[in-house]
Amino acid sequence: MGAHRAIAVMGQIRLPTAWSRTRAGTSAVVQKAGHILALALVVSWVPHDSKAVSLCRENARQQLIGRFASMSLTFYERVGHEGRRPSPFSWRIRYALAHKGVPFEVRPVRFADVETIRNLSGQHLTPILKHGDDVVHETWDIACYLEEQFPDRPSLFGGEIGRGIAHFINAWSETQLGPPLRRVIYADFPAVLDSVDRAYFRASRERALGMSLEDACADPESKLTAFQEACVPLARVLTAQPYICGAAPAYGDYIVFSLFQMARLGSPKEVIAEGSPIATWRTHMIALFDDLGNRFPGYPK
Ligand SMILES: N[C@@H](CCC(=O)N[C@@H](CS)C(=O)NCC(=O)O)C(=O)O
């Protein structure tokens, strides 16, 4: 075997699978340390003098980073009736995690689990991301955290300027799209929540709205028109380009799409005109990451 071939093969080294199995009496932490040491040896042992060598070092470095970065990532998200996922905030982070391609574990929580959420994060909103000892809440902060922790994975923002623009999209969708959309779908929403959460949802949302969910959604045609007017900038952008972020989707798309997921899964009403640029974009967004948008049940028939 020539030197280059040997180096290329070395670049493909994967740790023996037996090492990654939990053996009786050996803690996962000790095994992880073994993996890291083995990879560190590969990284430091190879010489510096060819392209193949640097590829090999890069491969080993990526494995090393991957092993650190994938340590105990847990996603706490609100789960609804019979496993439904109606929360827009969860959807944007689910897509962000899929975009980064990092493995994670899900802990479903209900509104009623407020103490668990509070004990973990010091506040009551979900989703929450736990990574090792770090606990992050607030979706914008979670997205920024993922971007910082997994810099070698596909970028959610495409750099500092993109991050600034995504921050604007976050604020725009929360203030200009979410409120009129909720006035279209909120009366339908309790049906997708876990039965123990329905009374809490109704009471807390009616308190915030200052009226019943049904009154908030009265005169449905005008509510739908108001939402569609709010969507004009989105329709204009999607007439000119396939995704909000340009040729390919990124976090700006996930933020806005998450509201359309809330509508799609939280109400039987269609909120976008068939065949419109927004409808085409939504179809593409649903299909991303192996049809991620269809992974959970839809509105109960
Ligand atoms: N600004 C927050 C909003 C999160 C949010 O409102 N989460 C809802 C998801 S269903 C929630 O936890 N609500 C709990 C409650 O209303 O008590 C974020 O972006 O993370």
The ligand as an SDF file (V2000), in Angstrom:
LIG
                    3D

 20 19  0  0  0  0  0  0  0  0999 V2000
  -40.2980   34.0610   23.0050 N   0  0  0  0  0  0  0  0  0  0  0  0
  -40.3370   32.6910   23.3840 C   0  0  0  0  0  0  0  0  0  0  0  0
  -41.7630   32.1900   23.2940 C   0  0  0  0  0  0  0  0  0  0  0  0
  -41.9010   30.7470   23.7020 C   0  0  0  0  0  0  0  0  0  0  0  0
  -43.3530   30.3670   23.9540 C   0  0  0  0  0  0  0  0  0  0  0  0
  -44.2610   31.2000   24.0140 O   0  0  0  0  0  0  0  0  0  0  0  0
  -43.5760   29.0770   24.1690 N   0  0  0  0  0  0  0  0  0  0  0  0
  -44.8980   28.5860   24.3960 C   0  0  0  0  0  0  0  0  0  0  0  0
  -44.9450   27.2970   23.6150 C   0  0  0  0  0  0  0  0  0  0  0  0
  -46.3810   26.5230   23.5960 S   0  0  0  0  0  0  0  0  0  0  0  0
  -45.0380   28.3270   25.8970 C   0  0  0  0  0  0  0  0  0  0  0  0
  -44.1740   27.6920   26.4750 O   0  0  0  0  0  0  0  0  0  0  0  0
  -46.0870   28.7720   26.5470 N   0  0  0  0  0  0  0  0  0  0  0  0
  -46.2790   28.4850   27.9420 C   0  0  0  0  0  0  0  0  0  0  0  0
  -47.3480   29.2730   28.5860 C   0  0  0  0  0  0  0  0  0  0  0  0
  -48.0380   30.0070   27.8710 O   0  0  0  0  0  0  0  0  0  0  0  0
  -47.5040   29.1130   29.7750 O   0  0  0  0  0  0  0  0  0  0  0  0
  -39.3730   31.8890   22.4970 C   0  0  0  0  0  0  0  0  0  0  0  0
  -39.0890   32.3290   21.3700 O   0  0  0  0  0  0  0  0  0  0  0  0
  -38.8680   30.8460   22.9650 O   0  0  0  0  0  0  0  0  0  0  0  0
  1  2  1  0
  2  3  1  0
  2 18  1  0
  3  4  1  0
  4  5  1  0
  5  6  2  0
  5  7  1  0
  7  8  1  0
  8  9  1  0
  8 11  1  0
  9 10  1  0
 11 12  2  0
 11 13  1  0
 13 14  1  0
 14 15  1  0
 15 16  2  0
 15 17  1  0
 18 19  2  0
 18 20  1  0
M  END
$$$$
